[in-house]
């Protein structure tokens, strides 16, 4: 595959639609996702960031709230 046909992840609209499909399942399980984490998921689905990037962001946020 060349760069023009390489898989690029979902569009923003598609990624948000995937989250919207996931949210009711999380609610049934008694789980929620805060807005910053939701945005990380959208970026992951779009392949704008890596899983490592997302984890780093989550860990930084946790460290700030624990101070």
N, C-alpha and C positions, 0 to 999 in steps of 0.2 A: 504494500500500500504506500502510495506517496502521501505527502502532507495534505494534499487537496482532498483526499478521500479517507484520511485517518479518522477514526472515531473521536469525537471531541467531547463527549458527555452530553447531558441534556441541556436544552435551552432553559432560561430562567423560568419561563412559564411551565415547562414540563417538570422541572425540579420542584416548583411550588405545588403543582398538582400532585406529585408523588407524596409530598409532605401532607397535603390535605387528605390523601387516602390513608396515610399512616396515623394521623392524629386520632381518629375514632378508635382505632385498635389500642393505642396507648391509653386513651381515656378509659376503655373497658378494663384495662389492667391497673387503673389507678395511677397512671404516670402522666406527667406533663413535660413539656419542653419549653424552656424559657426562650425569649426572642433571640438572644445572641447565639444560643445553641442551634436554634432553627436556621439562622442565617448560615452557620457553619455547615449544616447538613445540605442546604441549598447549594453552597459553593462546592461541596464535595461532589454532589450529583452532577454539577456542571463541569467537574474536573478542573476547577479554577485553583483548588488547593489540594494538597495531598492529605492522607490520613495523619501523617506525622505533623503537618501544619495545624490540623484541627486539634489534635491532642495537645500540642504545645500551647495553643490558644486557651484551651480549657484549663490546663494546669496553671498557666499564668493567672487566669481569672480566679481560680480557687485560691492561689497563693495571696492574691490581693485581698480577697474577702476574709482570709484567716488572720490578716495582720491587725 
